[in-house]
Amino acid sequence: MASRRDNLLARWRLDLELPHHVIIWWGSYQSGESADSYRERGDILTSALALEQASKSYSAWIEWDQYLVFCFSNREAARQFRDRWSGQLIDTDEVSRKGAWTPREGDVCNLYSMLSNQEAIRGITRAMIDSTGNMEPTPEIWPDRMAPIVRNTPAGRELAQVRWGLPSSSQAIFQAATKRADALRKKGKEFDFQELLKMEPDGGTTNVRNVASKHWKRWHGAEFRCVVPFTSFAEPDPASKPEGGRTPNAWFAADSSCPLMFFAGIWVPQWQSVRKIKEGLITADLFSFLTTEPNAVVAPIHQKAMPAILTNQVEIETWLTAPWEEASKLQRPLRNDQLIILSTAPMSVETNAEPRLLL
């Protein structure tokens, strides 16, 4: 008998008469975490039937995580259901190409550039405080590095340098510590598991997709929201890899001039963790940004996701101030006509260039 850890959302499990599937994280068998209360779970099940009486659902397990898969015959019903519950929408042909579905979170946009200037950022975001000092344009920003964000603080809206990578889930840390403990046990070494768990390195989660997860829900409040300025972002482009060479990046921007744009982000103050073993236990402010389904520009390069991008001052204000029910609607793909693929990687811009935001 196959274990539930082998119960993947595979090709043979899909209902071809109900080809549009919305996948929602349902909980972790190992950590005991769940996405919602039992009442909210009931609301999710009821809302699927309300949208389409013939819809079906079943459970699928990926490692220790449980997902509930909702199957619809009508794609619009599936889309509405996805938008309401922050699920991930796939069709049968996507899974047929891959053989089995795997979770999407945390595997997109780990490189971006910020070539604008702090005056432009402050002007567009109405930041009243600037603690960045002399902020230089940065052609490449990588995970676990310091990067500028505009965040809400008790003292006012602030432009600040913060470390990229939010805390990983307790489940992920537990699994990593368990593997380390197993390795020590095989070597016959003694250890204190709680201390091992406390000191388990966490390089951080660079992107947030499943905002309905219990892990992320605690930071839905406006006080934890931020916007992340950027001028272009990159995705690996395996199709353009030369024989025997390295996989190049495809760079995306609003247009060839790389105007200032913003990711919808979340920040966490004074989080204690071990980012790197050589650093030991530290306390730091952390940030990340949301991802969503790719638009038609990004999808040929990266089929799984793209960053959630804010396009004007109204959206920036909404993200930074509105109730979560309203702000969360900004986790959506950018319109196809608002993004291009650059012919070359961005290198520099005039730091005194006229500030411009994608409209």
HUKARA-V963228 format. One record per pair of residues at least 12 apart in sequence whose C-alpha atoms are under 8 Angstrom apart, sorted by the first residue. I is the first residue (numbers start at 1). GAP is how many residues later the second one is. If there is no record, write none. Layout:
I|GAP + I|GAP
This chain:
4|56 + 4|57 + 5|56 + 5|57 + 5|58 + 5|59 + 6|55 + 6|56 + 6|57 + 7|53 + 7|54 + 7|55 + 8|52 + 8|53 + 8|54 + 8|92 + 8|93 + 9|51 + 9|52 + 9|91 + 9|92 + 9|93 + 10|85 + 10|89 + 10|90 + 10|91 + 11|81 + 11|84 + 11|85 + 11|88 + 11|89 + 14|78 + 15|56 + 16|76 + 17|56 + 18|37 + 18|53 + 18|54 + 18|55 + 18|56 + 19|52 + 19|53 + 19|54 + 19|72 + 19|73 + 20|51 + 20|52 + 20|53 + 20|54 + 20|55 + 20|58 + 20|69 + 20|70 + 20|71 + 20|72 + 21|48 + 21|49 + 21|50 + 21|51 + 21|57 + 21|68 + 21|69 + 21|70 + 21|71 + 22|47 + 22|48 + 22|49 + 22|56 + 22|59 + 22|60 + 22|65 + 22|66 + 22|67 + 22|68 + 23|44 + 23|45 + 23|46 + 23|47 + 23|64 + 23|65 + 23|66 + 23|67 + 24|43 + 24|44 + 24|45 + 24|61 + 24|62 + 24|63 + 24|64 + 25|40 + 25|41 + 25|42 + 25|43 + 25|62 + 25|185 + 25|187 + 25|188 + 26|39 + 26|40 + 26|41 + 26|42 + 27|38 + 27|39 + 27|40 + 28|36 + 28|37 + 28|38 + 28|143 + 29|35 + 29|36 + 29|37 + 30|34 + 30|35 + 30|141 + 31|139 + 31|140 + 31|143 + 33|181 + 34|179 + 34|180 + 35|177 + 35|178 + 35|179 + 36|176 + 36|177 + 36|178 + 44|41 + 47|34 + 48|22 + 48|33 + 51|26 + 51|30 + 52|20 + 52|22 + 52|25 + 54|18 + 55|15 + 55|16 + 55|17 + 55|18 + 56|14 + 56|15 + 56|16 + 57|12 + 57|13 + 57|14 + 58|12 + 62|40 + 62|41 + 83|246 + 85|127 + 86|124 + 86|125 + 86|126 + 87|123 + 88|205 + 104|105 + 104|200 + 104|201 + 105|102 + 105|103 + 105|104 + 105|105 + 105|186 + 106|99 + 106|100 + 106|101 + 106|102 + 106|103 + 107|100 + 108|99 + 108|127 + 108|183 + 108|194 + 108|196 + 108|197 + 108|198 + 108|199 + 109|98 + 109|124 + 109|125 + 109|126 + 109|197 + 109|198 + 110|32 + 110|33 + 110|96 + 110|124 + 110|125 + 111|29 + 111|30 + 111|31 + 111|32 + 111|122 + 111|123 + 111|124 + 112|27 + 112|28 + 112|29 + 112|30 + 112|118 + 112|119 + 112|120 + 112|121 + 112|122 + 113|25 + 113|26 + 113|27 + 113|28 + 113|117 + 113|118 + 113|119 + 113|120 + 113|233 + 114|23 + 114|24 + 114|25 + 114|26 + 114|27 + 114|115 + 114|116 + 114|117 + 114|118 + 114|146 + 115|21 + 115|22 + 115|23 + 115|24 + 115|115 + 115|116 + 115|233 + 115|234 + 115|236 + 116|21 + 116|114 + 116|115 + 116|143 + 116|144 + 116|233 + 116|234 + 116|235 + 116|237 + 116|239 + 117|18 + 117|19 + 117|20 + 117|234 + 117|235 + 118|17 + 120|234 + 120|235 + 120|236 + 121|108 + 121|139 + 122|37 + 124|189 + 124|233 + 125|25 + 125|188 + 125|191 + 125|192 + 126|31 + 127|23 + 127|29 + 127|30 + 127|31 + 127|32 + 128|28 + 128|29 + 128|30 + 128|31 + 129|27 + 129|28 + 129|29 + 129|30 + 130|28 + 130|29 + 130|30 + 131|27 + 131|28 + 131|29 + 131|30 + 132|16 + 132|27 + 132|28 + 132|29 + 137|211 + 137|214 + 139|207 + 139|208 + 139|209 + 142|22 + 143|21 + 143|22 + 143|63 + 144|19 + 144|20 + 144|21 + 144|59 + 144|60 + 145|18 + 145|19 + 146|15 + 146|16 + 146|17 + 146|18 + 147|13 + 147|14 + 147|15 + 147|16 + 147|17 + 148|12 + 148|13 + 148|14 + 148|80 + 148|81 + 149|12 + 149|13 + 149|77 + 149|78 + 149|79 + 149|80 + 150|76 + 150|77 + 150|78 + 150|79 + 151|72 + 151|73 + 151|74 + 151|75 + 151|76 + 151|116 + 151|169 + 152|70 + 152|71 + 152|72 + 152|73 + 152|74 + 152|168 + 153|70 + 162|123 + 162|124 + 162|125 + 163|121 + 163|122 + 163|123 + 163|124 + 164|40 + 164|42 + 164|122 + 164|123 + 164|124 + 165|38 + 165|39 + 165|40 + 165|41 + 165|42 + 165|121 + 165|122 + 165|123 + 166|38 + 166|39 + 166|40 + 166|101 + 166|102 + 166|120 + 166|121 + 166|122 + 167|35 + 167|37 + 167|38 + 167|104 + 167|119 + 168|34 + 168|36 + 168|37 + 169|46 + 173|24 + 173|27 + 173|29 + 174|23 + 176|24 + 177|16 + 177|19 + 177|20 + 177|23 + 181|12 + 181|15 + 198|75 + 199|74 + 199|75 + 199|81 + 199|82 + 200|74 + 201|72 + 201|73 + 201|74 + 201|75 + 201|76 + 202|71 + 202|72 + 202|73 + 202|74 + 203|71 + 203|72 + 203|73 + 204|71 + 205|83 + 206|81 + 206|82 + 206|83 + 207|81 + 207|82 + 207|83 + 207|84 + 208|80 + 208|81 + 208|82 + 208|83 + 209|81 + 209|82 + 209|83 + 219|47 + 219|48 + 219|49 + 220|104 + 221|102 + 221|103 + 222|97 + 222|98 + 222|99 + 222|100 + 222|101 + 222|102 + 223|97 + 224|42 + 224|43 + 224|44 + 225|39 + 225|40 + 225|41 + 225|42 + 225|94 + 225|95 + 226|38 + 226|39 + 226|40 + 226|41 + 226|93 + 226|94 + 227|35 + 227|36 + 227|37 + 227|38 + 227|39 + 227|89 + 227|92 + 227|93 + 228|34 + 228|35 + 228|36 + 228|37 + 228|61 + 229|31 + 229|32 + 229|33 + 229|34 + 230|30 + 230|31 + 230|32 + 230|33 + 231|22 + 231|23 + 231|27 + 231|28 + 231|29 + 231|30 + 232|19 + 232|20 + 232|21 + 232|22 + 232|26 + 232|114 + 233|18 + 233|19 + 233|20 + 234|15 + 234|16 + 234|17 + 234|18 + 235|14 + 235|15 + 235|16 + 235|66 + 235|67 + 236|12 + 236|13 + 236|14 + 236|65 + 236|66 + 237|12 + 237|13 + 237|64 + 237|65 + 238|63 + 239|62 + 250|51 + 250|91 + 250|92 + 250|95 + 251|90 + 251|91 + 251|92 + 251|93 + 251|94 + 251|95 + 252|46 + 252|87 + 252|88 + 252|89 + 252|90 + 253|86 + 253|87 + 253|88 + 253|89 + 254|84 + 254|85 + 254|86 + 254|104 + 255|83 + 255|84 + 255|85 + 255|87 + 256|84 + 256|86 + 259|96 + 259|97 + 259|98 + 259|99 + 260|95 + 260|96 + 260|97 + 260|98 + 261|48 + 261|49 + 261|50 + 261|96 + 261|97 + 262|47 + 262|48 + 262|49 + 263|26 + 263|27 + 263|44 + 263|45 + 263|46 + 263|47 + 264|25 + 264|26 + 264|44 + 264|45 + 264|46 + 264|55 + 264|66 + 264|67 + 265|22 + 265|23 + 265|24 + 265|25 + 266|21 + 266|22 + 266|23 + 266|24 + 267|18 + 267|19 + 267|20 + 267|21 + 268|17 + 268|18 + 268|19 + 269|15 + 269|16 + 269|17 + 270|13 + 270|14 + 270|15 + 270|16 + 271|12 + 271|13 + 271|14 + 271|15 + 272|12 + 289|18 + 289|19 + 290|17 + 290|18 + 290|41 + 291|14 + 291|15 + 291|16 + 291|17 + 291|40 + 291|41 + 292|13 + 292|14 + 292|15 + 292|16 + 292|39 + 292|40 + 292|41 + 293|12 + 293|13 + 293|39 + 293|40 + 294|12 + 294|39 + 295|38 + 295|39 + 295|40 + 295|41 + 296|40 + 297|39 + 297|42 + 297|43 + 297|44 + 306|27 + 307|26 + 308|22 + 308|23 + 308|24 + 308|25 + 308|26 + 309|21 + 309|22 + 309|23 + 309|24 + 309|25 + 310|20 + 311|46 + 311|47 + 311|48 + 312|45 + 312|46 + 312|47 + 315|15 + 338|20
